[in-house]
């Protein structure tokens, strides 16, 4: 991991490194692995830099692509190249089932599930932020009669024009059932049945001819910016960045948002658990998770973090109370159990 050292030096600055003197040599060093880009920057500002300042420890950064084989190799060889890893829900569940992740000791963490939003503390994962699949539209494209619900996204008679859809089955199947009147609490139970799956595809049949498919996070807001679509699905952070950074006239429809969470996970058998729990407890503090929203529009998983969120940013977060009313948490278990079969049917349907 020597290639990461320049990141730390750049983070601290030459003066800071010199002022620490011999402390660098004796301080504990923790390597944190995440996804890079603006997301890692938000963790650097809200987590790493304050942690180093408060504890005297050193944080090194690394990136990964979500491949559990990386963790499996560390556990099998005992060669731990990182301490904590930012992971999506499906990897947390899969890694926990496989036994390659540490089971979270809530006593050692000093927190319980009651300290997090629902789903924020798993057997092998400590919640970080939530992000959401949402629908967005141009505020200058509907003559003042702007869409406001998920149903409007599917209603091409009331709101004519092309729609941007992610090329994956989820969350499109979930949305199709919501629009067809299935309560959010029954979405996955309905999709478990052949009749429910047929029902979702029937709804999608009705809009298929107006769909333009996107494949990357940047494509969704670009379709909207280029006026190739009048509405699009997308990841809330990408839409927010287009509004704030690029001054695009977009607005998010939070109705029916499908959100998921990110978690800290730890390779099983790691020898530095004291340092790891110190770091995870620090980054689970409401003030630290609230601070992440100053850098990226993802919602904190720790309850009480809203007290530390800029009031101007709060309405743009998936976890804002007014945005959660019709929200659905994506079921990693459902997708893990059914992904292959659904993908086969989905790919055939898309190709027709």
N, C-alpha and C positions, 0 to 999 in steps of 0.2 A: 504493500500500500504506500510505498515511498512517493509514488506519483501524486499523492494527495497532499503532501506536506506544503507545497506552494500555496494551496488553497487556504491552509491555516495561516501561513505567514501573511498572505494577502489580506486575510480577514482581520488579523490582529493589527497589522501595520508594523513597519520596522521599529518605530519608536516604542510600541507596546511590547514587542518581543524583547527589545533591549531592556526595557524597564522591569520586565519580569525576571531577567537575569537567570539565575540557576533554578528558579521555580519551574521553568519549562522542563528541565531534566528530571525533576522529582515529582512533577504533577502526574496524576493518573491521566491516561489517554484513552478516549473512547471513540470508536469509529461508528458513525451513523450512516446507514445506507438508505437512499431515497430515490426519487424519480427524476431529479434534475430540474432545470428550467426555473420558472417563476415559483413553482411549488417549493423546490429546495431552498430558493432564496428566502421564502417566507419563513421556513424553519430556521434558517441561519440567523435571521433577524430576531425572531420571537423566541427561539429555543437556544441555539448554540452559543451565540454571543453573550446573552445574559447568564447562561449556565457557566461559561468560562469565567465571567467576571465575578459571579457570586461564589464559585467553588474553587477557582484556581486550576481546575482540570482543563485539559486540552481536548477539543472536539475536532476529529478529522471527518471529512465527508467522502462518500463514495456513491455510486449510482448502480442500479441494476435494472433488469428488464422484466422482473416478475417470474423468473424461472426457479422453481423449487429445487431443481437439481443442484443449484449453487449452494443452497442450505444443506441439502442431503450430503454433498461432498464434504462440507465442513464437519458435520456431525460424525460421518463415517471415519474421517481421517484424524479428527481432533485438532485440525489446523483451522482455527477460527480467525478469519480475516476481517470480521466485523462483529460488532456487539449487538446492535439493534437495527432492525430493518423495517421500513415502511412498506406495508403490504395491503392488498385488497382483500375483501372478505373471503372470496373463494380460496385464496391461497392460505389464509389463516385457518379455515376449516379443513382444507386438504392436508396441510402440514401438521395440524394437530392430530387428525385421524391417523396419519402415518407415523406419528411419534417423533418427528424431527424438530418439533418446537417445544420450548419450555411451557409447562402449564403455569399460568400466572398465579403467584402467591399473593392473594389480596391483602393478607396481613403485612407482608413485606412491602407491598405497594402503598399500604395505608389508605386504601380506597375500596369501595364495593360497587356493585352494579347500580346501586341507588344514587351514586355520585355522577352518573352519566345519563345521557339521553338513551332511550330504548335501543338495545343492541350495542351500546358503546363499550361494554366490557365483555369479552368472550373468554372462553376457557384458556385460549392461548394468545389473546390479543388485547391490547390496551388502546382504546379509541383515541383518535386524533381529530380528524375533521370529516365532515360530510360534504359530498358534492352531489349534484343532481342532474338528471336528464330533464330538460324543460323544453317548452315551446316558446319561440320568440317571433315577433313580427316587426315590420317597419311602421313607425308611427306616422309616416307621411304617405302611406300607401292605400288608405282605406277611406279617404274623404271624411275623416273625423269619426266614422262609425267603426271603431277599432274592435277587434276580437278580444274576448276576455276569458274564455273558457276553453278547456280541452276539446269540447265538442266543436267549437268554431274551427279548430285546426283540421277537423275531418269534414267540415261542411263547405264543400266547394260551390254549392249553390248560393249560399249567403255571402261567402267570401271567395269569389272566383280567383283562380290563379294556381300556379304550381306550388308544391310543398316539398321542402327538404326533409328527407327521412334518413336516419342512419341505416346502413346496409345490414344491420344485425336484426335478429328476431326480437331481442329484448332492447328497449322496453316497448317495442311496437305492439307485441301481442297483449301486453298488460294494458296499454292505452286503448287498444281496440275494445277490450272487454269493459273498461271504465266507460267509454263512450256508449256502449250498448247497455249500460245500466247496472253492471255488476258492482256491488260495494267493494271498496278497497280491501276490506278484511276477508273477502271471498275470492279474490282474483286468482291466487295460486291453486286453491282447491278446485276452482272451475277449470283452470288450464290442465289440471291433472286428468281430466276426463276427456274422452274423445269428442263428446258433444261440445264441451267448452272450447277445445282447440278449433273445431270446425266453426264455431261461432265467431271466434277471433279472426280467423282467416276470411270469413264472409264479410266482416266489416272492412277489412283491408282491401278486399276485392273492389269495394265501392269507391276507393280513392286511388287505386293502383295506377291508373292511367295519368294521374296528375303528380306522380312522385318523381323527384330527382334525388338520386341516392348520393349521400356523402360518406366518405371513408375515414377522414381524419378530422381531428378537433378543429383545425383551422378552416376546413372547407365549409362547415355549416354557416358561420357568420359571413364568409366570403360570398356564398350564394345569395345571402340576403343583401349584402352590400352591393352586389352587382345586379340586383333586382331580377335575378333568374328565378327566384321564388318570392312569394308574398309572406310566407311563414316557413319556419324551419324548426326542427328539433335541434338540440345541441346541448353541450355541457355548460352549466350556468357560469362557470369561471371564464370560459371563452367568450360568451355573450357579454358578460360584464366588462371584460377587457376591451371588447370592441366599442362599447359605449364610452367607457372612461378614457381609454388611450387613443382611440381612433375617432371619437366623437360621432359614432354612427347613431342614427335615429332609431334605435331598437328598443323594444320593451319586452320583458319576460312575462309570460303567463305562468303563474305558479300553480294554478289549478292542475291537479293530477301529476305533480312532479314525482318522479321515481328516483329516490335518493339511495346512495350507498355510502359506506364509511371506509376510512383508511385506519390502519392499526399499526402500533409497534408490535413486532414479533421478535423472539429471541431464539437463536439456534439452540437446540437441546444440549444440555451438558456443558454449557458455557462456563468457563472457570472464573469469570469476573462478574458474578451476579450482583454483588454489593454495589459496584459502580453502575451497573445497568439499572438496577432498581432506583438508585439515587437519581439517575438521569430521567427515567420514565416518570417518577413521582414529580420531579421538577416540571417536566413538560405537560403534566396533567393538571397543573395548577390553573385555576380559572383566569388569573391575570396573564399567564403565558399563552393559553389557548385563545383568549380574547384578543391578544396582541397580533396573532397571525392574520386576523381579518384586516389589519392595516396594510397588508401586502398581497392578499389574495382573497377572493370572495367565496371562501368555503366556510361552512358553519362549524363551530367548535362542538366537540362531543361532550365536554365536561359541563355539567350543570353549573349555573352561576357565572359562566363566562360572559353572558350578555352584559353584565355590569361593566365590563372592560372593553366593550365594543363601541366604536364611534357611532352615535345615533344615526348619522348620515349613511353609514354602511349597513347597519342592521337590516333594513328592508330588502337588501340584496342577497341575504344569506338563506340557504335552504332551511336552516333551523330557526329562522325568525318565526315567532308564534303565529303571525298572520299567514305565513307560507306553508304551515304544516297541516292546515285543516283537512285537505283532501290528498295529502301526500301518501305515497306508498314506499315502504322500504323494500328494495330489491331483495329477493330471496336467493341467496347463494346456494342454499340447499336444493331448492327446486331446479335451478339451472345445472347444478352438478349432477343431479340424478337424470335430467332429461335433455341435456344439451345436444348430444349426438343425434338423437331421434328428431328433435325439433329442427336442428340445422339441416338435416337431410330434406325434410319437408319444405323448410323455408327456402333453401337454395333452388329446389325444383319450382316452387311457386314464383320466385323472383325471375327465373329464367323463361317463364312462359310468356 
